[in-house]
Amino acid sequence: MKKNDVKNDSRKDNNLMVKIATFIVDKRRAFYLIFALALVLCVISIPKVQVNNDISSYLPEETETRRGLTLMDDEFITYDTEKIMVTTITTETAEKLKDKLEKVDGVKEVEFENDDDHYKDSAALFTVTLSVRDDLDRELEIVDDLKAQLDGYDFYAYSDSIDDSSKQLEKEMTVILGIALVIIIAVLLFTSQSFMEVPIFLIVFGVAALLNMGTNYLLGEISFITKSVAVVLQLALAIDYAIILSHRFAEEKQTKNAYDAIVTALSKAILEISSSSLTTLAGLAALMVMQLRIGMDMGLVLCKGIICSLVTVFFIMPGLLLAFSDKIDKTTHRSFVPSIEKWCKVVIKLKNIVPYIFIAIIAVGAVLSSMSNYAFDATAEQLKKPTENSIAKRKVDEIFGTDHQLAVIVPSGDYDREAKVISLVEENPSINSALGLANTELDDDHILTEKINARETSKLMNIDYDLCCLLFQAYGAEHDEYSAIFGDVNDYEVPIIDLFMYVHEKMDLGVINLDEDQTNDINDLYDKLTDAKDQLESDNYSRIIFTYKCDIESDEAYQMLKDVRSDVEKYYDECLLVSDSVNSRDLGDSFGGDNNKINLITILALLLILMFTFRSAGVPVLLVLAIQGSVWINFSIPFLTGQRLYFLAYLVVSSIQMGATIDYAIVFTNRYLELKETMDNKQAASTALNQSFPTILTSGSILTLAGFLIGMISTNAIISALGTALGRGTLISIVIVMMVLPQIVLLCDKFIEKTAFGKKATDDDKAAKREMSGIMFVNGRVRGHVSGFMDGVFYGLVKGDIDAKVELGNQQDMLLTEGKDDNSDNDDNIEIKEKQEDEDNENNEEEQ
């Protein structure tokens, strides 16, 4: 419809929302252009968004794990490794395979010895160190080349440091998103009023999702968890907004042309949709207060997604509805959502039984959910789904046992103390091995950090003794240690690693000249020493790597950490421990505080929003109690089934479940409070439940199915746990809203009335309004909007648009009476009343 089409009084209304809606609809083409430009920028920006795959990087800066990881990144070089186990081979074959693997381009070294740590039960275990760093694609190519060398052998390969899970996760989420879209389309086709609405919904969803994904570039980087679930959750959480506007538009078109209908619908929907989004935003925003900074990451991106959805619905969807208004009318179909009147009657009849059972269940649920066994290690066996990497690791562990790494960081410069620490810690029964400069062998007779004198150096390096004496004296002079000059030079000793580094330095400067063989030997040794120092020692710190065999989150592991710290602190005033067990401990320490903060902020925010929405102090309490009960029930299930629950799934899902699914309770309660003004409480509750069912079914089924899809398809333990918990929690919330909440509001109706504030309805107000549906007989004055097919004789005033056959004689008679005095009006009214009574009698006789 063009701008110069006839507009009704809504256009001239001074109401602010109407003015805003009118402006949006009139300027819809300008908004199309703005959004098109924004989409182009977002599409360009999406590939540039950095994704962080390390959840430990989101730990608070003051935690030991975060400080240790930061220090190791700054001070040391760490090479990635791949473990490969080849089964049913001999040691001779294993040696040949070692030589083949070492020749692969990009391999730094291959560790294999004929001992129980590397060969057992006819299986050989190779630890391959790659020379490439910080290039995942190249590392994956090298791994593929390694596997190609083992063609024809039975082998298992895995890596804890070469993580390609993000690529696998991206493929999985593409599949999940595709299936989710099919489900969303199916649900919308089932619950929509017109087939043409579905393409409009998809356009709106697509624009909102692209805007959110593209604007992630402004954040610098996002976590792999956020990237994986953001689009699916955005669609599931924000789908209501488009449905609300579409339904409003359909309602307004019953009495208005398309232009006026969309203006009026939008003016009403802005406040309605904004209010609905507040509870969801409150739950998501609560994630931002987590001590674990991944909460800020997820909360920010998901809140931004909700805002993008709001903006798209407000500024793009009105123009689309207006443009396709005719097609929407042509593709209108009957509702496929069944009536649940029988279910409603059953629910009302059980109002004196079920609520008390529910109270007992949520009390038990609150206790059991607090007893759940939370997992803080994403690699925990109980959380894993079979992947090539996890299967290979399990096979290796079955033969060679489980081992995990523990890095101990201490101040550098004292090899004697390092040696004592290594010796003491190795006595711990949980420790398998230790690696540091202080226990690294140069050959069968010497340790790298062992101190030797000039004579021993002459034998070791095959260098002239006199030259060695001069070398030691020069070394002592440069290091302000003059005993080598003024005392017996053979009494002065230097660590082998420091001496060799010094010799190589002087060779480069031309101070020392050796023959070709000696020079080659020194250069080869220098390369090995430099590599060892880069990984184990910096100017400020030394790193000692231990391996331990106990489970990451076991009491044995935590006791081992205490014992190791105690041993190290006997020789050093400060030290840092870094391992998966330390990381799990740090995550566990932050969990309790994060959980309390999220729950408190979410509940307080929802209570405040609902208090102003319903103008009642009692309604918010009842709704929050119902949904919080569903949260407790949701997270008591893992305890009852003996499953471990990943802590992040609890924090995120409890917040989303509270903030999002409480909308279902709001939909029902709003309708109940409106209907009870004209009906008795039981009938109001039953009717409200029946009328709320389509809305709850649409939104709830999509969120439930999206959650379960993520849980079933994703092989990532974190994503899978989050999806399963969300799907299960949404389903429980739907059941409670559709079964328990109506009974609660009926039992607490007096409490609701007493705690209400603001304007209360008078008896005249209650008598003035009737809201009914179906086929009915009306005998009396009707004032208000009637939507549906009408056939009969009516006497009264019509103000608005008529799309029906009208006998103009009667209409003209009514118009001729306008301007008459009150007495004439009364006469007409008496005549109309008499005619109405005659018709009523005729109709009654026909029905009989």
C-alpha positions in Angstrom: 0.0 0.0 0.0 1.3 3.4 -0.9 1.9 6.2 1.6 -1.0 8.3 0.3 -3.5 5.6 1.0 -6.3 6.3 3.4 -5.3 6.1 7.0 -7.5 5.9 10.0 -7.3 7.7 13.3 -4.4 5.6 14.6 -2.1 7.6 12.3 -3.2 10.8 13.9 -2.9 9.6 17.4 -0.5 11.5 19.5 0.6 8.4 21.3 4.4 8.1 21.3 4.4 4.4 20.3 2.1 5.1 17.4 4.4 7.9 16.2 7.4 5.7 16.5 5.6 2.8 14.7 4.5 5.2 11.9 8.0 6.5 11.4 9.4 3.0 11.2 6.8 1.9 8.6 7.1 5.1 6.6 10.9 4.9 6.5 11.0 1.1 5.9 13.0 1.4 2.7 15.7 3.5 4.4 15.9 0.9 7.1 16.2 -1.8 4.4 19.3 0.1 3.0 20.8 0.5 6.5 20.5 -3.1 7.3 21.8 -4.2 3.9 24.9 -2.2 4.4 25.3 -3.6 8.0 24.9 -7.1 6.6 27.6 -6.6 4.1 30.0 -5.5 6.8 29.0 -8.3 9.1 29.5 -11.0 6.4 32.9 -9.6 5.7 33.7 -9.5 9.5 32.5 -13.1 10.4 35.6 -14.9 9.1 37.8 -12.4 11.0 36.4 -13.2 14.4 39.1 -14.9 16.6 38.0 -18.0 18.4 39.6 -19.0 21.7 39.7 -22.8 22.3 41.3 -22.7 25.7 38.8 -22.5 28.5 41.6 -22.0 31.1 42.4 -18.6 29.5 39.2 -17.3 31.0 40.3 -18.1 34.6 40.7 -15.0 36.8 44.2 -13.5 36.6 44.9 -14.2 40.3 44.4 -18.0 40.0 47.6 -20.2 40.0 46.7 -21.8 36.7 46.3 -18.5 34.9 49.5 -17.0 36.4 51.4 -20.2 35.6 50.2 -20.4 32.0 50.9 -16.8 31.3 54.4 -17.1 32.7 55.1 -20.2 30.7 53.9 -18.5 27.5 56.2 -15.6 28.2 59.3 -17.4 29.5 59.4 -20.8 27.7 58.9 -22.5 24.4 56.5 -25.4 24.4 56.4 -27.8 21.4 53.3 -29.9 20.7 53.5 -33.7 20.8 51.5 -36.6 19.2 51.5 -40.0 20.9 51.3 -43.0 18.6 50.8 -46.6 19.7 51.5 -49.3 17.2 50.3 -52.8 18.2 51.5 -56.3 17.4 55.0 -55.4 16.4 58.5 -56.4 17.6 61.1 -54.0 19.1 63.1 -54.3 15.9 60.2 -53.2 13.8 59.5 -50.4 16.3 63.1 -49.1 15.9 62.6 -49.0 12.1 59.3 -47.2 12.5 61.1 -44.7 14.7 63.6 -43.9 12.0 60.7 -43.5 9.4 58.8 -41.1 11.7 61.9 -39.0 12.3 62.3 -38.4 8.6 58.8 -36.8 8.3 59.1 -33.1 7.5 58.1 -31.1 10.6 59.1 -33.7 13.1 61.6 -32.5 15.7 62.2 -35.7 17.5 60.7 -39.1 18.2 61.0 -40.7 21.7 61.2 -44.5 21.9 63.2 -46.8 24.1 63.2 -50.5 24.6 61.7 -50.3 28.1 58.3 -50.8 29.8 57.4 -47.2 29.3 57.6 -47.5 25.5 57.2 -51.2 24.7 54.7 -53.5 26.4 52.5 -56.4 25.3 53.8 -56.3 21.7 52.8 -52.6 21.5 55.2 -49.7 20.9 54.5 -46.2 22.1 56.1 -43.3 20.3 56.1 -39.7 21.5 56.5 -37.4 18.5 57.5 -33.8 19.1 56.7 -31.4 16.2 59.0 -28.5 15.2 56.0 -26.3 14.2 54.4 -24.0 16.7 51.2 -22.0 16.7 50.1 -23.3 13.3 47.3 -25.7 13.7 46.7 -26.4 10.0 50.4 -27.3 9.5 50.4 -29.4 12.6 47.4 -31.4 11.4 49.2 -31.9 8.0 52.2 -33.3 9.9 50.0 -35.7 11.9 48.4 -36.9 8.6 51.9 -37.5 7.2 52.9 -39.5 10.3 49.8 -41.6 10.0 50.6 -42.2 6.3 54.0 -43.7 7.3 52.1 -46.3 9.4 49.9 -47.5 6.6 49.3 -51.2 7.0 49.9 -51.2 10.8 47.3 -51.2 13.6 47.9 -48.0 15.5 46.2 -45.4 17.7 47.2 -41.7 17.6 46.1 -38.9 19.9 47.3 -35.6 21.2 46.5 -33.5 24.3 48.1 -30.4 22.8 47.2 -30.5 19.1 43.5 -29.6 19.4 41.4 -29.8 16.2 38.2 -30.1 18.2 37.2 -26.6 17.0 37.1 -27.8 13.4 35.1 -30.8 14.3 32.8 -28.8 16.5 32.2 -26.3 13.6 31.1 -29.2 11.4 28.9 -30.6 14.1 27.2 -27.2 14.8 26.6 -26.8 11.0 24.7 -30.0 11.1 22.9 -29.0 14.3 21.9 -25.7 12.8 20.6 -27.3 9.7 18.5 -29.8 11.6 17.3 -27.0 14.0 16.2 -24.9 11.0 14.2 -27.9 9.7 12.6 -28.3 13.1 11.9 -24.6 13.4 10.2 -24.5 10.0 8.1 -27.6 10.9 7.0 -26.1 14.2 6.2 -22.7 12.6 4.2 -24.4 9.8 2.3 -26.3 12.5 1.6 -23.3 14.8 1.5 -20.3 12.4 -1.7 -18.8 10.9 -0.3 -18.5 7.4 2.2 -20.4 5.3 3.7 -17.1 4.1 4.6 -16.1 7.6 7.3 -18.8 7.7 9.6 -17.3 5.0 9.3 -13.9 6.7 10.3 -15.4 10.1 13.3 -17.1 8.4 14.4 -13.8 6.8 14.2 -12.0 10.1 16.0 -14.8 12.0 18.8 -14.9 9.3 19.4 -11.1 9.4 19.5 -11.1 13.3 21.9 -14.0 13.4 24.3 -12.5 10.8 24.3 -9.2 12.6 25.2 -10.9 15.9 27.9 -13.1 14.3 29.4 -10.1 12.5 29.5 -7.8 15.4 31.5 -10.4 17.4 34.4 -8.9 15.5 34.1 -5.8 17.7 34.8 -8.0 20.8 38.2 -9.1 19.5 37.7 -12.8 20.2 35.0 -15.2 21.5 35.2 -18.6 23.1 34.6 -21.7 21.1 31.6 -22.5 23.4 30.0 -19.2 22.7 30.5 -19.5 18.9 29.1 -23.0 18.9 25.8 -22.3 20.7 25.1 -18.6 20.1 23.2 -18.9 16.8 21.0 -21.8 17.8 20.2 -20.3 21.2 19.6 -16.9 19.7 17.0 -18.4 17.3 15.4 -20.5 20.1 15.3 -17.6 22.6 14.1 -14.8 20.3 11.6 -16.6 18.2 8.7 -15.2 20.3 9.4 -11.7 19.2 8.6 -12.3 15.6 5.6 -14.4 16.5 4.1 -11.7 18.7 4.3 -9.1 16.0 2.9 -11.4 13.4 -0.1 -12.3 15.6 -0.7 -8.7 16.4 -0.7 -7.8 12.7 -3.2 -10.6 12.0 -5.5 -9.3 14.8 -5.4 -5.7 13.6 -6.1 -6.7 10.0 -9.5 -7.9 11.0 -10.7 -4.3 11.3 -8.0 -2.2 9.5 -6.2 -2.0 6.2 -2.7 -3.4 6.0 -0.9 -0.1 6.5 -2.9 0.9 9.6 -2.8 -2.7 10.9 1.0 -2.9 10.9 1.3 0.6 12.5 -1.1 -0.3 15.2 0.4 -3.8 15.7 3.9 -2.4 15.9 2.9 0.3 18.4 1.4 -2.3 20.7 4.1 -5.0 20.1 7.1 -2.7 20.9 6.2 -2.6 24.6 5.0 -6.2 24.7 8.1 -7.6 23.1 10.5 -5.3 25.0 8.9 -6.5 28.3 9.2 -10.1 27.2 12.8 -9.7 26.3 13.7 -8.2 29.7 13.5 -11.5 31.6 15.7 -13.3 29.0 18.2 -10.4 29.1 18.3 -10.5 32.9 19.1 -14.2 32.9 21.8 -13.8 30.3 23.3 -10.6 31.9 23.7 -12.5 35.2 26.3 -14.6 33.5 28.5 -11.6 33.1 29.2 -11.4 36.8 30.9 -14.8 36.8 34.5 -14.8 38.2 35.2 -17.2 35.3 35.4 -14.7 32.4 33.8 -17.1 29.9 30.5 -16.0 31.6 31.1 -12.4 30.4 31.9 -13.8 26.9 28.7 -15.9 26.6 26.5 -13.3 28.4 27.7 -10.5 26.2 27.3 -12.4 22.9 23.9 -13.8 23.8 22.6 -10.5 25.1 23.8 -8.9 21.9 22.0 -11.6 19.9 18.7 -10.8 21.7 19.2 -7.1 21.0 19.9 -7.8 17.3 16.7 -9.9 17.2 14.7 -7.1 18.7 16.1 -4.5 16.3 15.5 -6.7 13.3 11.9 -7.4 14.4 11.2 -3.8 15.1 12.8 -2.3 11.9 12.7 -5.0 9.2 9.8 -7.2 9.9 7.0 -4.5 9.7 8.0 -3.7 6.2 8.1 -7.4 5.2 4.6 -8.0 6.7 3.2 -5.0 4.9 4.9 -6.0 1.6 3.6 -9.6 1.7 0.3 -8.8 3.3 -1.7 -10.1 0.3 0.2 -13.3 0.1 -0.2 -13.8 3.9 -3.9 -13.5 3.4 -4.0 -16.0 0.5 -2.0 -18.6 2.3 -3.9 -18.4 5.6 -4.8 -21.8 7.0 -6.6 -23.3 9.9 -4.7 -23.8 13.1 -3.2 -27.2 13.5 -2.6 -26.9 17.2 -5.2 -29.1 19.0 -7.4 -27.8 21.8 -6.4 -29.1 25.2 -9.7 -28.4 27.0 -9.8 -31.9 28.4 -6.3 -31.6 29.8 -7.2 -28.2 31.3 -10.2 -29.7 33.1 -8.0 -32.5 34.5 -5.4 -30.0 35.7 -8.1 -27.9 37.5 -9.6 -30.9 39.2 -6.2 -31.9 40.6 -5.6 -28.5 42.1 -5.8 -29.8 45.7 -3.3 -32.6 45.1 -0.6 -31.8 42.6 0.7 -28.5 44.2 1.6 -30.2 47.4 3.3 -33.0 45.6 5.2 -30.4 43.6 6.4 -28.6 46.7 7.7 -31.9 48.1 9.4 -32.7 44.8 11.2 -29.3 44.5 12.3 -29.5 48.1 13.9 -32.9 47.4 15.2 -31.5 44.1 16.9 -28.5 45.8 18.7 -30.9 48.1 19.7 -33.4 45.4 20.9 -30.7 43.0 23.2 -29.4 45.6 24.7 -32.9 46.0 25.4 -33.3 42.3 28.9 -34.5 41.4 30.2 -31.6 39.3 33.0 -32.1 36.9 35.6 -29.4 36.3 37.8 -31.3 33.8 36.3 -31.3 30.3 38.3 -34.4 29.5 36.7 -36.5 32.3 35.9 -39.9 31.1 32.3 -39.7 32.3 31.7 -36.7 30.1 33.3 -38.0 26.9 31.6 -39.1 23.8 33.5 -41.5 21.5 35.9 -39.6 19.2 38.9 -40.8 17.3 41.1 -38.9 19.8 39.4 -40.2 23.0 39.3 -43.8 21.7 43.0 -43.7 21.0 43.9 -42.3 24.4 41.8 -44.9 26.1 43.6 -47.7 24.2 47.0 -46.3 25.1 46.0 -45.9 28.8 44.8 -49.5 28.9 48.3 -50.8 28.0 50.8 -48.1 29.3 48.7 -46.5 32.0 47.4 -43.0 32.5 49.7 -40.1 33.0 49.2 -36.4 33.3 51.8 -33.6 33.3 52.6 -31.3 36.2 54.8 -28.3 35.6 56.6 -26.8 38.6 58.0 -23.3 38.0 60.8 -22.0 40.3 63.4 -19.2 40.1 66.3 -20.2 37.9 70.1 -20.1 38.6 70.6 -22.9 41.1 70.9 -26.3 39.6 71.8 -27.9 42.9 68.5 -26.9 44.4 66.6 -28.1 41.3 68.3 -31.5 41.5 67.3 -31.8 45.2 63.7 -30.9 44.3 63.5 -33.4 41.5 65.0 -36.1 43.7 62.6 -35.4 46.6 59.4 -35.1 44.4 60.2 -38.4 42.5 59.8 -40.2 45.8 56.1 -39.4 45.8 54.3 -42.7 44.9 51.9 -40.8 42.5 54.8 -39.4 40.4 55.9 -41.4 37.4 58.8 -39.4 36.0 60.6 -36.0 36.1 62.3 -33.9 33.5 64.4 -30.8 34.2 67.8 -29.6 33.3 69.1 -30.9 36.6 68.4 -34.5 35.6 68.9 -34.4 31.8 71.7 -36.7 30.7 74.5 -35.5 28.4 75.7 -39.0 28.1 75.8 -42.2 30.2 78.3 -40.6 32.6 77.3 -36.9 32.8 74.2 -34.7 33.6 73.8 -31.4 31.8 74.0 -29.4 35.0 76.8 -31.4 36.6 79.9 -29.3 37.5 83.3 -30.2 36.0 86.8 -28.8 36.1 89.3 -28.0 33.4 90.9 -31.5 33.3 87.5 -33.2 33.1 86.5 -30.8 30.3 89.6 -31.7 28.4 88.7 -35.4 28.4 85.0 -34.8 27.7 85.5 -32.3 24.8 88.8 -33.8 23.6 90.4 -30.3 23.8 94.0 -29.5 24.8 94.3 -29.2 28.6 96.1 -25.9 28.6 93.4 -24.4 26.4 90.8 -25.7 28.8 92.7 -24.0 31.7 92.7 -20.7 29.8 89.0 -21.2 29.0 88.1 -21.7 32.7 90.1 -18.6 33.8 88.4 -16.5 31.1 85.0 -17.8 32.2 85.7 -17.0 35.9 86.9 -13.5 35.1 83.8 -12.7 33.1 81.6 -14.0 35.9 83.5 -12.2 38.7 84.7 -15.6 40.1 88.5 -15.1 40.4 89.4 -18.4 42.2 90.1 -19.8 38.7 92.8 -17.1 38.2 94.4 -16.8 41.7 93.9 -20.4 42.9 94.2 -23.9 41.5 92.2 -23.9 38.2 91.3 -27.5 38.8 89.5 -26.6 42.0 87.2 -24.3 39.9 84.1 -26.0 38.5 81.5 -24.9 36.0 78.2 -26.6 35.1 78.5 -28.4 31.8 75.6 -26.7 30.1 77.0 -23.2 31.0 80.5 -24.1 29.9 79.3 -25.5 26.5 77.2 -22.4 25.9 80.3 -20.2 26.7 82.6 -22.2 24.4 80.1 -21.9 21.5 79.8 -18.1 22.1 83.6 -17.7 21.9 83.8 -19.9 18.8 81.3 -17.6 17.1 83.5 -14.6 18.1 86.6 -16.3 16.8 88.3 -16.3 20.2 88.5 -20.1 20.2 89.5 -22.1 17.1 88.9 -25.9 17.0 89.3 -28.5 14.3 86.4 -29.3 12.1 85.2 -32.4 14.0 85.4 -30.6 17.3 83.5 -27.7 15.9 80.8 -29.9 14.5 80.4 -31.7 17.8 80.2 -28.4 19.7 77.6 -27.1 17.2 75.4 -30.2 17.5 75.6 -30.2 21.2 74.8 -26.5 21.3 71.6 -27.0 19.3 70.5 -29.7 21.8 71.4 -27.5 24.8 69.7 -24.5 23.3 66.5 -26.5 22.7 66.6 -27.9 26.3 67.1 -24.4 27.8 64.3 -22.9 25.7 61.9 -25.4 27.0 63.1 -25.7 30.6 65.0 -22.6 31.6 64.7 -18.8 31.0 66.6 -15.9 32.5 64.2 -15.8 35.4 62.6 -19.2 35.9 63.2 -22.9 35.5 60.5 -25.4 34.6 60.5 -29.0 35.8 58.0 -31.3 34.2 56.6 -34.3 36.3 54.1 -36.9 35.2 51.6 -38.4 37.6 49.3 -41.3 37.2 46.3 -40.5 39.4 43.0 -39.2 38.0 42.8 -35.5 37.4 40.0 -34.7 39.9 40.7 -37.4 42.4 41.5 -36.9 46.1 44.8 -38.6 45.4 45.7 -36.0 42.8 44.8 -33.0 45.1 46.8 -34.6 47.9 49.7 -35.1 45.5 49.6 -31.4 44.7 49.9 -30.5 48.4 52.8 -32.9 48.9 54.7 -31.6 45.8 54.2 -28.0 46.9 55.4 -28.9 50.4 58.6 -30.5 48.9 59.4 -27.6 46.6 58.9 -25.0 49.3 61.6 -26.7 51.3 64.1 -25.2 48.8 62.3 -22.3 47.3 60.2 -19.4 48.8 58.0 -19.2 45.7 56.8 -21.7 43.1 53.9 -22.2 40.7 52.2 -25.5 39.9 50.4 -25.9 36.5 48.4 -29.0 35.6 44.9 -30.2 34.7 44.4 -31.0 38.4 45.4 -27.5 39.4 43.1 -26.1 36.8 40.2 -28.2 38.0 40.9 -27.1 41.6 40.8 -23.4 40.5 37.6 -23.9 38.5 36.0 -25.6 41.5 37.1 -22.7 43.8 35.4 -20.2 41.6 32.3 -22.3 41.0 30.7 -21.8 44.4 30.9 -18.0 44.3 29.8 -17.8 40.7 26.8 -20.0 41.3 25.6 -17.9 44.3 26.0 -14.6 42.4 24.2 -15.8 39.3 21.3 -17.2 41.2 20.9 -14.2 43.4 21.1 -11.6 40.6 18.8 -13.6 38.3 16.2 -14.1 40.9 16.3 -10.4 42.1 16.2 -9.1 38.5 13.2 -11.3 37.6 11.3 -10.4 40.8 11.8 -6.7 40.1 10.8 -7.0 36.4 7.7 -9.1 37.2 6.7 -6.8 40.0 6.3 -3.9 37.7 4.9 -6.0 34.9 2.0 -7.5 37.0 1.9 -4.6 39.6 1.9 -7.3 42.2 4.3 -8.5 44.9 2.8 -12.0 45.0 2.7 -13.0 41.4 6.5 -12.7 40.9 7.2 -14.9 43.9 4.9 -17.6 42.6 6.3 -17.5 39.1 10.0 -17.5 40.2 9.3 -20.3 42.7 7.7 -22.4 39.9 10.6 -22.0 37.5 13.3 -22.2 40.1 11.7 -25.5 41.1 12.1 -26.7 37.5 15.8 -25.7 37.7 16.2 -27.8 40.9 14.4 -30.8 39.4 16.5 -30.5 36.2 19.9 -30.6 38.1 18.8 -33.3 40.5 18.5 -35.8 37.6 22.3 -36.2 37.1 22.6 -37.1 40.8 19.8 -39.6 40.6 21.3 -41.2 37.4 24.8 -41.2 38.8 26.1 -38.9 36.0 28.7 -36.2 36.5 27.6 -32.7 35.5 30.0 -30.3 33.9 29.9 -27.2 36.1 29.7 -24.7 33.2 26.5 -26.4 32.0 24.9 -25.8 35.4 25.9 -22.1 35.5 24.8 -21.3 32.0 21.7 -23.4 31.8 20.3 -22.4 35.2 20.6 -18.8 34.2 19.0 -19.3 30.7 16.3 -21.6 32.1 15.3 -19.0 34.6 15.4 -16.0 32.3 13.8 -17.6 29.2 11.3 -20.2 30.3 9.7 -17.9 32.8 8.1 -16.3 29.8 5.9 -19.3 29.5 4.6 -18.7 33.0 4.1 -15.0 32.2 2.0 -15.8 29.1 -0.3 -18.0 31.2 -0.5 -15.7 34.2 -1.3 -12.6 32.0 -4.2 -14.3 30.4 -5.5 -15.7 33.7 -5.5 -12.3 35.4 -7.4 -10.8 32.4 -9.9 -13.6 32.1 -10.7 -13.8 35.8 -12.2 -10.3 35.6 -15.1 -11.8 33.6 -15.1 -15.4 34.6 -14.9 -17.5 37.8 -11.3 -18.4 38.7 -11.5 -22.1 37.6 -12.9 -21.2 34.2 -10.3 -18.4 33.8 -7.5 -20.7 34.6 -8.7 -23.4 32.3 -9.3 -21.0 29.4 -6.0 -19.2 30.0 -4.1 -22.5 29.9 -5.9 -23.5 26.6 -5.2 -20.1 25.0 -1.5 -20.1 26.2 -0.8 -23.6 24.8 0.0 -22.6 21.2 2.5 -19.9 22.3 4.2 -22.2 24.8 4.2 -25.1 22.4 5.9 -23.0 19.6 8.7 -21.4 21.7 9.2 -24.3 24.2 9.4 -27.1 21.6 12.0 -25.2 19.6 14.2 -24.5 22.6 13.8 -28.1 23.9 14.6 -29.7 20.6 17.5 -27.4 19.9 19.0 -28.3 23.3 18.6 -32.0 22.8 20.0 -31.8 19.3 23.2 -30.1 20.6 23.4 -32.7 23.4 23.1 -35.7 21.1 25.2 -34.6 18.1 28.1 -32.7 19.6 31.1 -34.7 20.6 32.5 -31.9 22.7 31.9 -32.7 26.4 31.1 -29.1 27.3 28.8 -28.3 24.5 27.0 -31.6 24.8 26.4 -31.2 28.5 25.1 -27.7 28.0 22.7 -28.7 25.3 21.3 -31.8 27.2 20.8 -29.8 30.4 19.1 -27.0 28.5 16.7 -29.3 26.5 15.8 -31.2 29.7 15.3 -28.0 31.7 13.1 -26.4 29.1 10.9 -29.5 28.9 10.5 -29.6 32.7 9.6 -25.9 32.8 6.9 -26.5 30.1 5.4 -29.4 32.1 5.3 -27.3 35.3 3.7 -24.3 33.6 1.1 -26.5 31.8 0.3 -28.7 34.8 1.3 -27.1 38.2 1.3 -23.3 37.7 -2.5 -23.1 37.0 -3.2 -25.0 40.3 -0.8 -22.7 42.2 -2.4 -19.5 41.1 -5.9 -20.9 41.9 -4.8 -21.9 45.4 -3.0 -18.5 45.9 -5.6 -16.3 44.3 -6.4 -14.4 47.5 -2.7 -14.0 48.1 -2.3 -12.5 44.6 -5.2 -10.1 45.1 -4.0 -8.9 48.5 -0.4 -8.3 47.2 -1.6 -6.4 44.1 -1.0 -2.7 43.9 -2.2 0.0 41.4 -5.7 0.4 40.0 -8.1 -2.4 40.7 -11.0 -3.3 38.5 -14.5 -2.2 39.6 -17.7 -4.2 39.3 -18.7 -2.1 36.3 -15.3 -2.9 34.6 -15.8 -6.6 35.2 -19.3 -6.5 33.8 -18.2 -4.6 30.7 -15.9 -7.1 29.2 -16.5 -10.5 27.7 -14.0 -12.6 25.9 -15.3 -15.8 24.3 -14.6 -17.9 21.3 -16.5 -20.5 19.3 -20.1 -20.5 18.0 -22.5 -18.7 20.4 -25.8 -16.9 20.5 -25.8 -13.3 21.6 -28.8 -11.5 23.0 -27.9 -8.0 24.2 -25.8 -5.1 23.6 -22.2 -5.8 22.3 -19.5 -3.2 22.6 -15.9 -3.9 21.4 -14.1 -5.8 18.7 -15.5 -9.0 17.1 -13.3 -11.1 15.0 -15.0 -13.8 12.9 -17.8 -14.5 10.5 -21.1 -12.8 11.4 -24.6 -13.5 10.0 -27.7 -11.8 11.4 -29.6 -8.6 12.0 -27.8 -6.1 14.2 -29.0 -2.8 15.6 -26.3 -0.4 16.7 -23.4 1.8 15.7 -20.5 0.6 13.7 -17.3 2.6 13.9 -14.5 1.3 11.7 -14.1 -0.8 8.6 -16.8 -3.2 7.3 -16.0 -6.1 5.0 -19.4 -7.7 4.6 -22.8 -7.5 2.9 -24.8 -4.7 4.4 -28.5 -3.9 3.8 -28.2 -0.2 3.2 -31.8 0.6 4.1 -31.2 -0.2 7.7 -27.9 1.7 7.7 -29.6 4.8 6.2 -32.4 4.6 8.7 -29.8 4.8 11.5 -28.0 7.6 9.9 -31.2 9.7 9.5 -31.7 9.5 13.2 -28.5 11.3 13.9 -29.0 14.9 15.1 -32.5 14.1 16.5 -33.1 15.1 20.1 -32.9 12.7 23.0 -36.6 11.9 23.0 -36.4 10.8 19.3 -33.4 8.6 20.1 -35.4 7.0 22.9 -38.3 6.3 20.6 -35.9 4.7 18.1 -34.3 2.6 20.8 -37.7 1.4 22.0 -38.6 0.4 18.4 -35.3 -1.3 18.0 -35.8 -3.2 21.3 -39.3 -4.4 20.2 -37.9 -5.6 16.9 -35.1 -7.3 18.7 -37.5 -9.1 21.0 -39.6 -10.3 18.1 -36.5 -11.7 16.3 -35.3 -13.3 19.5 -38.7 -15.1 19.9 -38.5 -16.3 16.2 -34.9 -17.5 16.7 -35.9 -19.4 19.8 -38.8 -21.1 18.0 -36.5 -22.1 15.1 -33.9 -23.6 17.4 -36.6 -25.6 19.3 
